[in-house]
């Protein structure tokens, strides 16, 4: 019997996320492929690794035994990859970056042409989410987070403060009085500071739930209610801050694994993101 290591990696991802969908997103595969490879692994082993429960996929006793062996191997291989890439001084190859979607599209993307003019051999891959990908397991090479990392083996640099406030269109705020209707962002994409702002708003209702900040901004601009937004998204628009709600500041951090921070292409991307994001946050004012 020959086991496919890629199938074991898929099994580890399914166990981590508890679902085929979560594993598919992490590994950039579709759910059908995840299901097919798990079935193939179970067939090769002659044993069932997962049971489908109401809250997701859970390991069987055999599954726990198999992944208890596979997990440290995966960690060792990730560490080896990090050490090898850390010694790579060639400005060529892929760097995987993760950051919130609005920060990527509003701040970073407009500056990418200048980066590519200087580093044409580097390919950037963006995972735009507020979900914290595991830098140590190489789910991403460089991250911008709104939470200071607490785990070891990572380098973290503060980029500045992102100011969040409650915003509405001028027309909506003229027509309505508190409590306001809230355009809500899914909890997985919000910070603890934003959740505290929601509590202060004491919203009348949340008739619209969206998964990214650009959708919140579009709904607010259309006069559908009040939304919580970073100040850099509302510069020079007809959307204004709700003056009765105090804004909050959340620090943004650049995070890189210690083992690859000196890698040439990772260093080039880190320096670009540091300069670009820090400058933008410093210039963003509360309107």
PyMOL commands that set and color helices and strands:
alter all, ss='L'
color gray80, all
select helices_A, chain A and resi 5-17+20-27+31-45+61-86+101-118+170-175+187-189+192-201+213-221+231-233+258-260+264-283
alter helices_A, ss='H'
color red, helices_A
select strands_A, chain A and resi 50-53+56-59+93-99+122-128+142-145+154-169+183-185+208-210+227-230+239-241+248-257
alter strands_A, ss='S'
color yellow, strands_A
deselect
rebuild
show_as cartoon
